[in-house]
Amino acid sequence: MFLEIEQTSPIAIYTQLTSQIKKAIVKETLVAGDDLPSVRVLASDLGVNMHTVNKAYNILTEEGLLLKSKKGYVVSPKINRQTDEEQEDEMKKRLEDVLVDILVHNHSEKTVQEWLSELTVALRKGDN
């Protein structure tokens, strides 16, 4: 599978998993209806605890990106790229936290806009 874990990263493994699955959805490596590996299989493949994979899958399910079926997890056929108010508020809060860190280090608004543009292009092309 396309997922890789950096065991030495300060980023929690379940966070790495959720981020990579979201990127795969954005890049359309994963599309609506695609099956994901079972919790047990993915945990074994990555050499991580099953609870870690389960936590990542549960977060993505709560966000509406995955559905749990009798056979396992699938990419939601109802992925809606338009966000509801609650999701929008959460995203704004997360972005605000990142912007605080950026501003503390005195990066300019122009620099931040350039970063956003570069990252958006890279994510859509599959470079990141």
N, CA, C and O atoms as CSV, one atom per row, in Angstrom:
chain,resi,resn,atom,element,x,y,z
A,1,MET,N,N,0.846,-1.183,0.000
A,1,MET,CA,C,0.000,0.000,0.000
A,1,MET,C,C,0.885,1.237,0.000
A,1,MET,O,O,2.094,1.137,0.206
A,2,PHE,N,N,0.306,2.368,-0.223
A,2,PHE,CA,C,1.008,3.630,-0.396
A,2,PHE,C,C,1.409,4.301,0.914
A,2,PHE,O,O,2.044,5.355,0.885
A,3,LEU,N,N,1.063,3.732,2.045
A,3,LEU,CA,C,1.334,4.372,3.329
A,3,LEU,C,C,2.709,3.996,3.858
A,3,LEU,O,O,3.127,2.840,3.793
A,4,GLU,N,N,3.396,4.994,4.380
A,4,GLU,CA,C,4.695,4.770,5.001
A,4,GLU,C,C,4.725,5.515,6.327
A,4,GLU,O,O,4.247,6.645,6.429
A,5,ILE,N,N,5.280,4.882,7.322
A,5,ILE,CA,C,5.352,5.456,8.661
A,5,ILE,C,C,6.796,5.798,8.987
A,5,ILE,O,O,7.712,5.017,8.729
A,6,GLU,N,N,6.977,6.973,9.555
A,6,GLU,CA,C,8.291,7.368,10.054
A,6,GLU,C,C,8.292,7.134,11.558
A,6,GLU,O,O,7.780,7.951,12.323
A,7,GLN,N,N,8.864,6.022,11.972
A,7,GLN,CA,C,8.864,5.648,13.389
A,7,GLN,C,C,9.569,6.680,14.259
A,7,GLN,O,O,9.220,6.838,15.429
A,8,THR,N,N,10.554,7.386,13.709
A,8,THR,CA,C,11.323,8.350,14.501
A,8,THR,C,C,10.726,9.751,14.480
A,8,THR,O,O,11.253,10.658,15.124
A,9,SER,N,N,9.642,9.936,13.753
A,9,SER,CA,C,9.005,11.246,13.660
A,9,SER,C,C,8.362,11.631,14.991
A,9,SER,O,O,7.851,10.774,15.711
A,10,PRO,N,N,8.391,12.924,15.312
A,10,PRO,CA,C,7.687,13.373,16.516
A,10,PRO,C,C,6.165,13.372,16.325
A,10,PRO,O,O,5.413,13.543,17.285
A,11,ILE,N,N,5.723,13.181,15.085
A,11,ILE,CA,C,4.289,13.148,14.784
A,11,ILE,C,C,3.760,11.757,15.101
A,11,ILE,O,O,4.322,10.751,14.668
A,12,ALA,N,N,2.671,11.715,15.863
A,12,ALA,CA,C,2.078,10.437,16.263
A,12,ALA,C,C,1.767,9.589,15.032
A,12,ALA,O,O,1.389,10.113,13.984
A,13,ILE,N,N,1.929,8.290,15.169
A,13,ILE,CA,C,1.726,7.385,14.036
A,13,ILE,C,C,0.296,7.464,13.512
A,13,ILE,O,O,0.087,7.467,12.298
A,14,TYR,N,N,-0.687,7.527,14.400
A,14,TYR,CA,C,-2.074,7.608,13.919
A,14,TYR,C,C,-2.299,8.904,13.142
A,14,TYR,O,O,-3.091,8.931,12.201
A,15,THR,N,N,-1.607,9.981,13.531
A,15,THR,CA,C,-1.715,11.251,12.812
A,15,THR,C,C,-1.064,11.131,11.437
A,15,THR,O,O,-1.587,11.655,10.454
A,16,GLN,N,N,0.068,10.449,11.367
A,16,GLN,CA,C,0.709,10.208,10.073
A,16,GLN,C,C,-0.230,9.434,9.151
A,16,GLN,O,O,-0.351,9.749,7.967
A,17,LEU,N,N,-0.890,8.424,9.701
A,17,LEU,CA,C,-1.814,7.613,8.900
A,17,LEU,C,C,-2.993,8.438,8.398
A,17,LEU,O,O,-3.331,8.383,7.216
A,18,THR,N,N,-3.621,9.201,9.291
A,18,THR,CA,C,-4.781,9.999,8.868
A,18,THR,C,C,-4.367,11.003,7.799
A,18,THR,O,O,-5.085,11.207,6.820
A,19,SER,N,N,-3.222,11.622,7.987
A,19,SER,CA,C,-2.736,12.608,7.022
A,19,SER,C,C,-2.476,11.971,5.659
A,19,SER,O,O,-2.855,12.530,4.629
A,20,GLN,N,N,-1.837,10.817,5.650
A,20,GLN,CA,C,-1.517,10.162,4.381
A,20,GLN,C,C,-2.768,9.669,3.658
A,20,GLN,O,O,-2.840,9.724,2.430
A,21,ILE,N,N,-3.737,9.194,4.407
A,21,ILE,CA,C,-4.986,8.745,3.772
A,21,ILE,C,C,-5.736,9.943,3.200
A,21,ILE,O,O,-6.295,9.858,2.107
A,22,LYS,N,N,-5.752,11.055,3.930
A,22,LYS,CA,C,-6.392,12.273,3.409
A,22,LYS,C,C,-5.700,12.736,2.129
A,22,LYS,O,O,-6.363,13.113,1.162
A,23,LYS,N,N,-4.367,12.707,2.125
A,23,LYS,CA,C,-3.626,13.103,0.921
A,23,LYS,C,C,-3.967,12.179,-0.243
A,23,LYS,O,O,-4.108,12.637,-1.376
A,24,ALA,N,N,-4.098,10.898,0.025
A,24,ALA,CA,C,-4.442,9.945,-1.033
A,24,ALA,C,C,-5.829,10.236,-1.604
A,24,ALA,O,O,-6.065,10.043,-2.796
A,25,ILE,N,N,-6.738,10.695,-0.759
A,25,ILE,CA,C,-8.081,11.054,-1.226
A,25,ILE,C,C,-8.009,12.322,-2.075
A,25,ILE,O,O,-8.643,12.403,-3.127
A,26,VAL,N,N,-7.235,13.313,-1.619
A,26,VAL,CA,C,-7.078,14.556,-2.380
A,26,VAL,C,C,-6.463,14.273,-3.747
A,26,VAL,O,O,-6.901,14.823,-4.758
A,27,LYS,N,N,-5.440,13.406,-3.773
A,27,LYS,CA,C,-4.739,13.075,-5.025
A,27,LYS,C,C,-5.520,12.076,-5.877
A,27,LYS,O,O,-5.139,11.774,-7.008
A,28,GLU,N,N,-6.611,11.572,-5.318
A,28,GLU,CA,C,-7.455,10.566,-5.960
A,28,GLU,C,C,-6.724,9.247,-6.180
A,28,GLU,O,O,-7.041,8.495,-7.102
A,29,THR,N,N,-5.741,8.975,-5.323
A,29,THR,CA,C,-5.147,7.643,-5.258
A,29,THR,C,C,-6.171,6.710,-4.630
A,29,THR,O,O,-6.265,5.534,-4.982
A,30,LEU,N,N,-6.931,7.254,-3.698
A,30,LEU,CA,C,-8.094,6.578,-3.118
A,30,LEU,C,C,-9.329,7.344,-3.559
A,30,LEU,O,O,-9.381,8.569,-3.453
A,31,VAL,N,N,-10.313,6.624,-4.049
A,31,VAL,CA,C,-11.552,7.261,-4.488
A,31,VAL,C,C,-12.736,6.605,-3.785
A,31,VAL,O,O,-12.613,5.535,-3.187
A,32,ALA,N,N,-13.866,7.263,-3.872
A,32,ALA,CA,C,-15.076,6.767,-3.228
A,32,ALA,C,C,-15.311,5.299,-3.573
A,32,ALA,O,O,-15.270,4.902,-4.738
A,33,GLY,N,N,-15.559,4.505,-2.532
A,33,GLY,CA,C,-15.837,3.085,-2.709
A,33,GLY,C,C,-14.624,2.180,-2.591
A,33,GLY,O,O,-14.774,0.962,-2.490
A,34,ASP,N,N,-13.423,2.751,-2.601
A,34,ASP,CA,C,-12.216,1.926,-2.463
A,34,ASP,C,C,-12.152,1.288,-1.078
A,34,ASP,O,O,-12.448,1.927,-0.068
A,35,ASP,N,N,-11.763,0.022,-1.053
A,35,ASP,CA,C,-11.551,-0.683,0.213
A,35,ASP,C,C,-10.185,-0.329,0.775
A,35,ASP,O,O,-9.211,-0.200,0.032
A,36,LEU,N,N,-10.121,-0.172,2.091
A,36,LEU,CA,C,-8.843,-0.016,2.768
A,36,LEU,C,C,-8.455,-1.357,3.362
A,36,LEU,O,O,-9.316,-2.201,3.609
A,37,PRO,N,N,-7.169,-1.557,3.593
A,37,PRO,CA,C,-6.762,-2.815,4.228
A,37,PRO,C,C,-7.413,-2.935,5.605
A,37,PRO,O,O,-7.713,-1.930,6.249
A,38,SER,N,N,-7.622,-4.150,6.039
A,38,SER,CA,C,-8.177,-4.340,7.380
A,38,SER,C,C,-7.208,-3.763,8.400
A,38,SER,O,O,-6.024,-3.585,8.118
A,39,VAL,N,N,-7.721,-3.474,9.578
A,39,VAL,CA,C,-6.890,-2.947,10.657
A,39,VAL,C,C,-5.725,-3.889,10.918
A,39,VAL,O,O,-4.580,-3.454,11.039
A,40,ARG,N,N,-6.018,-5.163,11.003
A,40,ARG,CA,C,-4.981,-6.163,11.299
A,40,ARG,C,C,-3.912,-6.205,10.197
A,40,ARG,O,O,-2.717,-6.217,10.490
A,41,VAL,N,N,-4.341,-6.226,8.947
A,41,VAL,CA,C,-3.397,-6.306,7.829
A,41,VAL,C,C,-2.524,-5.056,7.761
A,41,VAL,O,O,-1.305,-5.159,7.619
A,42,LEU,N,N,-3.139,-3.876,7.862
A,42,LEU,CA,C,-2.358,-2.645,7.772
A,42,LEU,C,C,-1.382,-2.527,8.937
A,42,LEU,O,O,-0.232,-2.131,8.749
A,43,ALA,N,N,-1.838,-2.867,10.133
A,43,ALA,CA,C,-0.947,-2.822,11.298
A,43,ALA,C,C,0.246,-3.748,11.089
A,43,ALA,O,O,1.382,-3.378,11.384
A,44,SER,N,N,-0.011,-4.937,10.587
A,44,SER,CA,C,1.065,-5.894,10.332
A,44,SER,C,C,2.020,-5.383,9.255
A,44,SER,O,O,3.239,-5.456,9.412
A,45,ASP,N,N,1.463,-4.865,8.162
A,45,ASP,CA,C,2.288,-4.352,7.061
A,45,ASP,C,C,3.196,-3.207,7.507
A,45,ASP,O,O,4.343,-3.104,7.074
A,46,LEU,N,N,2.661,-2.344,8.384
A,46,LEU,CA,C,3.419,-1.170,8.823
A,46,LEU,C,C,4.244,-1.425,10.081
A,46,LEU,O,O,5.084,-0.607,10.457
A,47,GLY,N,N,4.001,-2.563,10.728
A,47,GLY,CA,C,4.717,-2.868,11.962
A,47,GLY,C,C,4.291,-1.992,13.127
A,47,GLY,O,O,5.107,-1.597,13.959
A,48,VAL,N,N,2.983,-1.694,13.172
A,48,VAL,CA,C,2.450,-0.862,14.255
A,48,VAL,C,C,1.332,-1.610,14.974
A,48,VAL,O,O,0.870,-2.655,14.515
A,49,ASN,N,N,0.911,-1.069,16.090
A,49,ASN,CA,C,-0.153,-1.662,16.885
A,49,ASN,C,C,-1.500,-1.516,16.175
A,49,ASN,O,O,-1.761,-0.499,15.532
A,50,MET,N,N,-2.344,-2.525,16.293
A,50,MET,CA,C,-3.677,-2.472,15.688
A,50,MET,C,C,-4.502,-1.312,16.242
A,50,MET,O,O,-5.304,-0.724,15.517
A,51,HIS,N,N,-4.313,-0.979,17.518
A,51,HIS,CA,C,-5.059,0.134,18.117
A,51,HIS,C,C,-4.723,1.457,17.427
A,51,HIS,O,O,-5.573,2.342,17.318
A,52,THR,N,N,-3.491,1.582,16.967
A,52,THR,CA,C,-3.059,2.797,16.271
A,52,THR,C,C,-3.800,2.941,14.945
A,52,THR,O,O,-4.308,4.018,14.632
A,53,VAL,N,N,-3.862,1.877,14.178
A,53,VAL,CA,C,-4.576,1.899,12.900
A,53,VAL,C,C,-6.061,2.121,13.150
A,53,VAL,O,O,-6.703,2.893,12.437
A,54,ASN,N,N,-6.602,1.457,14.147
A,54,ASN,CA,C,-8.010,1.611,14.477
A,54,ASN,C,C,-8.330,3.063,14.828
A,54,ASN,O,O,-9.364,3.590,14.417
A,55,LYS,N,N,-7.445,3.707,15.587
A,55,LYS,CA,C,-7.655,5.111,15.964
A,55,LYS,C,C,-7.681,5.993,14.717
A,55,LYS,O,O,-8.542,6.863,14.591
A,56,ALA,N,N,-6.751,5.774,13.806
A,56,ALA,CA,C,-6.713,6.558,12.568
A,56,ALA,C,C,-7.988,6.348,11.752
A,56,ALA,O,O,-8.591,7.312,11.280
A,57,TYR,N,N,-8.394,5.099,11.588
A,57,TYR,CA,C,-9.610,4.804,10.834
A,57,TYR,C,C,-10.837,5.425,11.504
A,57,TYR,O,O,-11.717,5.945,10.819
A,58,ASN,N,N,-10.902,5.374,12.826
A,58,ASN,CA,C,-12.043,5.961,13.533
A,58,ASN,C,C,-12.102,7.473,13.349
A,58,ASN,O,O,-13.184,8.033,13.173
A,59,ILE,N,N,-10.956,8.133,13.387
A,59,ILE,CA,C,-10.924,9.584,13.165
A,59,ILE,C,C,-11.440,9.909,11.767
A,59,ILE,O,O,-12.253,10.818,11.598
A,60,LEU,N,N,-10.973,9.175,10.778
A,60,LEU,CA,C,-11.403,9.418,9.402
A,60,LEU,C,C,-12.881,9.088,9.208
A,60,LEU,O,O,-13.558,9.714,8.392
A,61,THR,N,N,-13.375,8.116,9.950
A,61,THR,CA,C,-14.799,7.784,9.903
A,61,THR,C,C,-15.617,8.915,10.506
A,61,THR,O,O,-16.643,9.309,9.951
A,62,GLU,N,N,-15.164,9.442,11.648
A,62,GLU,CA,C,-15.854,10.565,12.284
A,62,GLU,C,C,-15.876,11.792,11.378
A,62,GLU,O,O,-16.831,12.568,11.404
A,63,GLU,N,N,-14.837,11.964,10.586
A,63,GLU,CA,C,-14.765,13.099,9.663
A,63,GLU,C,C,-15.560,12.858,8.384
A,63,GLU,O,O,-15.653,13.744,7.534
A,64,GLY,N,N,-16.132,11.667,8.245
A,64,GLY,CA,C,-16.953,11.363,7.085
A,64,GLY,C,C,-16.186,10.920,5.853
A,64,GLY,O,O,-16.758,10.824,4.767
A,65,LEU,N,N,-14.892,10.648,6.010
A,65,LEU,CA,C,-14.086,10.238,4.863
A,65,LEU,C,C,-14.106,8.731,4.641
A,65,LEU,O,O,-13.933,8.267,3.515
A,66,LEU,N,N,-14.316,7.969,5.705
A,66,LEU,CA,C,-14.400,6.514,5.608
A,66,LEU,C,C,-15.733,6.042,6.153
A,66,LEU,O,O,-16.372,6.718,6.959
A,67,LEU,N,N,-16.131,4.884,5.704
A,67,LEU,CA,C,-17.299,4.198,6.249
A,67,LEU,C,C,-16.851,2.832,6.733
A,67,LEU,O,O,-16.017,2.179,6.106
A,68,LYS,N,N,-17.411,2.411,7.848
A,68,LYS,CA,C,-17.124,1.067,8.337
A,68,LYS,C,C,-18.253,0.158,7.869
A,68,LYS,O,O,-19.429,0.416,8.127
A,69,SER,N,N,-17.873,-0.905,7.180
A,69,SER,CA,C,-18.869,-1.871,6.713
A,69,SER,C,C,-18.575,-3.217,7.357
A,69,SER,O,O,-17.626,-3.351,8.130
A,70,LYS,N,N,-19.381,-4.197,7.038
A,70,LYS,CA,C,-19.154,-5.545,7.576
A,70,LYS,C,C,-17.812,-6.102,7.107
A,70,LYS,O,O,-17.184,-6.898,7.806
A,71,LYS,N,N,-17.377,-5.678,5.919
A,71,LYS,CA,C,-16.134,-6.192,5.348
A,71,LYS,C,C,-14.910,-5.374,5.752
A,71,LYS,O,O,-13.782,-5.795,5.495
A,72,GLY,N,N,-15.104,-4.237,6.368
A,72,GLY,CA,C,-13.977,-3.389,6.750
A,72,GLY,C,C,-14.274,-1.929,6.476
A,72,GLY,O,O,-15.423,-1.490,6.537
A,73,TYR,N,N,-13.237,-1.191,6.177
A,73,TYR,CA,C,-13.381,0.242,5.928
A,73,TYR,C,C,-13.282,0.533,4.440
A,73,TYR,O,O,-12.471,-0.058,3.727
A,74,VAL,N,N,-14.127,1.459,3.981
A,74,VAL,CA,C,-14.109,1.906,2.591
A,74,VAL,C,C,-14.116,3.429,2.566
A,74,VAL,O,O,-14.579,4.079,3.504
A,75,VAL,N,N,-13.597,3.984,1.478
A,75,VAL,CA,C,-13.673,5.428,1.286
A,75,VAL,C,C,-15.140,5.768,1.052
A,75,VAL,O,O,-15.812,5.144,0.231
A,76,SER,N,N,-15.613,6.743,1.770
A,76,SER,CA,C,-17.023,7.101,1.716
A,76,SER,C,C,-17.452,7.490,0.307
A,76,SER,O,O,-16.794,8.298,-0.348
A,77,PRO,N,N,-18.560,6.911,-0.156
A,77,PRO,CA,C,-19.072,7.308,-1.466
A,77,PRO,C,C,-19.719,8.692,-1.416
A,77,PRO,O,O,-20.065,9.265,-2.450
A,78,LYS,N,N,-19.874,9.215,-0.216
A,78,LYS,CA,C,-20.525,10.515,-0.046
A,78,LYS,C,C,-19.523,11.604,0.330
A,78,LYS,O,O,-19.874,12.583,0.988
A,79,ILE,N,N,-18.268,11.422,-0.098
A,79,ILE,CA,C,-17.285,12.459,0.211
A,79,ILE,C,C,-17.775,13.748,-0.412
A,79,ILE,O,O,-18.001,13.846,-1.618
A,80,ASN,N,N,-17.929,14.718,0.443
A,80,ASN,CA,C,-18.451,16.005,0.022
A,80,ASN,C,C,-17.346,17.032,0.188
A,80,ASN,O,O,-16.906,17.304,1.305
A,81,ARG,N,N,-16.909,17.586,-0.892
A,81,ARG,CA,C,-15.827,18.561,-0.820
A,81,ARG,C,C,-16.307,19.898,-0.260
A,81,ARG,O,O,-15.488,20.756,0.071
A,82,GLN,N,N,-17.602,20.085,-0.152
A,82,GLN,CA,C,-18.113,21.279,0.506
A,82,GLN,C,C,-18.255,20.953,1.981
A,82,GLN,O,O,-18.800,19.912,2.349
A,83,THR,N,N,-17.761,21.852,2.822
A,83,THR,CA,C,-17.770,21.578,4.250
A,83,THR,C,C,-19.002,22.179,4.897
A,83,THR,O,O,-19.522,23.200,4.446
A,84,ASP,N,N,-19.457,21.540,5.948
A,84,ASP,CA,C,-20.523,22.148,6.711
A,84,ASP,C,C,-19.893,23.114,7.712
A,84,ASP,O,O,-18.671,23.165,7.851
A,85,GLU,N,N,-20.722,23.866,8.398
A,85,GLU,CA,C,-20.234,24.909,9.306
A,85,GLU,C,C,-19.317,24.369,10.394
A,85,GLU,O,O,-18.300,24.988,10.710
A,86,GLU,N,N,-19.661,23.237,10.960
A,86,GLU,CA,C,-18.861,22.668,12.042
A,86,GLU,C,C,-17.464,22.288,11.550
A,86,GLU,O,O,-16.468,22.573,12.215
A,87,GLN,N,N,-17.394,21.649,10.390
A,87,GLN,CA,C,-16.089,21.287,9.828
A,87,GLN,C,C,-15.285,22.536,9.490
A,87,GLN,O,O,-14.074,22.583,9.706
A,88,GLU,N,N,-15.964,23.540,8.962
A,88,GLU,CA,C,-15.285,24.785,8.607
A,88,GLU,C,C,-14.694,25.448,9.847
A,88,GLU,O,O,-13.557,25.918,9.820
A,89,ASP,N,N,-15.460,25.486,10.925
A,89,ASP,CA,C,-14.962,26.081,12.170
A,89,ASP,C,C,-13.738,25.335,12.688
A,89,ASP,O,O,-12.777,25.956,13.141
A,90,GLU,N,N,-13.769,24.013,12.623
A,90,GLU,CA,C,-12.634,23.206,13.082
A,90,GLU,C,C,-11.407,23.466,12.216
A,90,GLU,O,O,-10.296,23.586,12.733
A,91,MET,N,N,-11.600,23.553,10.912
A,91,MET,CA,C,-10.474,23.815,10.014
A,91,MET,C,C,-9.883,25.201,10.259
A,91,MET,O,O,-8.665,25.378,10.234
A,92,LYS,N,N,-10.748,26.176,10.494
A,92,LYS,CA,C,-10.259,27.529,10.789
A,92,LYS,C,C,-9.439,27.537,12.071
A,92,LYS,O,O,-8.416,28.217,12.149
A,93,LYS,N,N,-9.873,26.797,13.065
A,93,LYS,CA,C,-9.143,26.730,14.335
A,93,LYS,C,C,-7.773,26.093,14.121
A,93,LYS,O,O,-6.772,26.589,14.638
A,94,ARG,N,N,-7.722,25.009,13.372
A,94,ARG,CA,C,-6.437,24.351,13.109
A,94,ARG,C,C,-5.507,25.267,12.322
A,94,ARG,O,O,-4.308,25.330,12.596
A,95,LEU,N,N,-6.065,25.974,11.345
A,95,LEU,CA,C,-5.265,26.906,10.559
A,95,LEU,C,C,-4.765,28.061,11.428
A,95,LEU,O,O,-3.630,28.515,11.284
A,96,GLU,N,N,-5.620,28.521,12.321
A,96,GLU,CA,C,-5.219,29.595,13.236
A,96,GLU,C,C,-4.027,29.164,14.089
A,96,GLU,O,O,-3.090,29.938,14.283
A,97,ASP,N,N,-4.061,27.947,14.593
A,97,ASP,CA,C,-2.943,27.436,15.402
A,97,ASP,C,C,-1.644,27.423,14.598
A,97,ASP,O,O,-0.586,27.784,15.112
A,98,VAL,N,N,-1.729,27.009,13.345
A,98,VAL,CA,C,-0.540,26.987,12.486
A,98,VAL,C,C,-0.068,28.414,12.207
A,98,VAL,O,O,1.131,28.690,12.235
A,99,LEU,N,N,-1.010,29.314,11.939
A,99,LEU,CA,C,-0.636,30.697,11.651
A,99,LEU,C,C,0.025,31.376,12.842
A,99,LEU,O,O,0.942,32.179,12.666
A,100,VAL,N,N,-0.423,31.067,14.036
A,100,VAL,CA,C,0.223,31.621,15.228
A,100,VAL,C,C,1.690,31.215,15.246
A,100,VAL,O,O,2.564,32.047,15.488
A,101,ASP,N,N,1.960,29.943,14.993
A,101,ASP,CA,C,3.349,29.471,14.950
A,101,ASP,C,C,4.146,30.196,13.868
A,101,ASP,O,O,5.297,30.575,14.085
A,102,ILE,N,N,3.535,30.382,12.718
A,102,ILE,CA,C,4.218,31.057,11.609
A,102,ILE,C,C,4.527,32.506,11.972
A,102,ILE,O,O,5.636,32.984,11.733
A,103,LEU,N,N,3.553,33.203,12.546
A,103,LEU,CA,C,3.736,34.612,12.887
A,103,LEU,C,C,4.733,34.805,14.021
A,103,LEU,O,O,5.460,35.799,14.048
A,104,VAL,N,N,4.771,33.870,14.946
A,104,VAL,CA,C,5.748,33.941,16.037
A,104,VAL,C,C,7.163,33.958,15.462
A,104,VAL,O,O,8.065,34.569,16.035
A,105,HIS,N,N,7.350,33.291,14.340
A,105,HIS,CA,C,8.666,33.228,13.706
A,105,HIS,C,C,8.845,34.307,12.636
A,105,HIS,O,O,9.776,34.252,11.833
A,106,ASN,N,N,7.934,35.291,12.638
A,106,ASN,CA,C,8.042,36.491,11.789
A,106,ASN,C,C,8.060,36.223,10.287
A,106,ASN,O,O,8.722,36.943,9.540
A,107,HIS,N,N,7.342,35.199,9.837
A,107,HIS,CA,C,7.222,34.981,8.398
A,107,HIS,C,C,6.165,35.933,7.852
A,107,HIS,O,O,5.154,36.189,8.506
A,108,SER,N,N,6.398,36.448,6.667
A,108,SER,CA,C,5.482,37.426,6.082
A,108,SER,C,C,4.235,36.751,5.512
A,108,SER,O,O,4.218,35.548,5.251
A,109,GLU,N,N,3.198,37.560,5.329
A,109,GLU,CA,C,1.961,37.060,4.730
A,109,GLU,C,C,2.238,36.560,3.309
A,109,GLU,O,O,1.677,35.554,2.875
A,110,LYS,N,N,3.102,37.271,2.598
A,110,LYS,CA,C,3.454,36.862,1.235
A,110,LYS,C,C,4.107,35.479,1.238
A,110,LYS,O,O,3.793,34.640,0.394
A,111,THR,N,N,5.004,35.244,2.176
A,111,THR,CA,C,5.672,33.950,2.279
A,111,THR,C,C,4.659,32.844,2.550
A,111,THR,O,O,4.713,31.777,1.940
A,112,VAL,N,N,3.741,33.108,3.465
A,112,VAL,CA,C,2.713,32.119,3.811
A,112,VAL,C,C,1.845,31.813,2.593
A,112,VAL,O,O,1.522,30.654,2.334
A,113,GLN,N,N,1.467,32.850,1.846
A,113,GLN,CA,C,0.664,32.635,0.639
A,113,GLN,C,C,1.428,31.800,-0.390
A,113,GLN,O,O,0.852,30.932,-1.046
A,114,GLU,N,N,2.726,32.070,-0.524
A,114,GLU,CA,C,3.548,31.279,-1.447
A,114,GLU,C,C,3.592,29.819,-1.004
A,114,GLU,O,O,3.466,28.912,-1.827
A,115,TRP,N,N,3.771,29.594,0.300
A,115,TRP,CA,C,3.794,28.228,0.824
A,115,TRP,C,C,2.486,27.513,0.523
A,115,TRP,O,O,2.481,26.366,0.074
A,116,LEU,N,N,1.372,28.205,0.777
A,116,LEU,CA,C,0.061,27.593,0.528
A,116,LEU,C,C,-0.094,27.223,-0.943
A,116,LEU,O,O,-0.568,26.135,-1.270
A,117,SER,N,N,0.305,28.124,-1.818
A,117,SER,CA,C,0.205,27.845,-3.256
A,117,SER,C,C,1.066,26.651,-3.645
A,117,SER,O,O,0.611,25.757,-4.358
A,118,GLU,N,N,2.312,26.638,-3.174
A,118,GLU,CA,C,3.224,25.536,-3.493
A,118,GLU,C,C,2.690,24.203,-2.977
A,118,GLU,O,O,2.707,23.199,-3.689
A,119,LEU,N,N,2.217,24.205,-1.734
A,119,LEU,CA,C,1.708,22.963,-1.145
A,119,LEU,C,C,0.456,22.474,-1.859
A,119,LEU,O,O,0.288,21.273,-2.074
A,120,THR,N,N,-0.421,23.399,-2.224
A,120,THR,CA,C,-1.646,23.024,-2.926
A,120,THR,C,C,-1.316,22.379,-4.267
A,120,THR,O,O,-1.877,21.341,-4.618
A,121,VAL,N,N,-0.408,22.995,-5.011
A,121,VAL,CA,C,0.000,22.439,-6.306
A,121,VAL,C,C,0.640,21.069,-6.114
A,121,VAL,O,O,0.326,20.127,-6.841
A,122,ALA,N,N,1.534,20.958,-5.138
A,122,ALA,CA,C,2.223,19.683,-4.894
A,122,ALA,C,C,1.243,18.585,-4.504
A,122,ALA,O,O,1.360,17.454,-4.975
A,123,LEU,N,N,0.281,18.908,-3.651
A,123,LEU,CA,C,-0.700,17.903,-3.234
A,123,LEU,C,C,-1.559,17.448,-4.402
A,123,LEU,O,O,-1.841,16.258,-4.544
A,124,ARG,N,N,-1.966,18.370,-5.219
A,124,ARG,CA,C,-2.813,18.007,-6.357
A,124,ARG,C,C,-2.049,17.198,-7.407
A,124,ARG,O,O,-2.626,16.343,-8.078
A,125,LYS,N,N,-0.752,17.472,-7.545
A,125,LYS,CA,C,0.072,16.749,-8.512
A,125,LYS,C,C,0.564,15.427,-7.956
A,125,LYS,O,O,0.967,14.544,-8.714
A,126,GLY,N,N,0.535,15.283,-6.645
A,126,GLY,CA,C,1.027,14.054,-6.038
A,126,GLY,C,C,2.491,14.107,-5.689
A,126,GLY,O,O,3.112,13.066,-5.476
A,127,ASP,N,N,3.071,15.314,-5.623
A,127,ASP,CA,C,4.491,15.449,-5.300
A,127,ASP,C,C,4.766,15.404,-3.810
A,127,ASP,O,O,5.921,15.283,-3.404
A,128,ASN,N,N,3.747,15.497,-2.999
A,128,ASN,CA,C,3.969,15.592,-1.558
A,128,ASN,C,C,3.401,14.392,-0.853
A,128,ASN,O,O,3.492,14.294,0.370
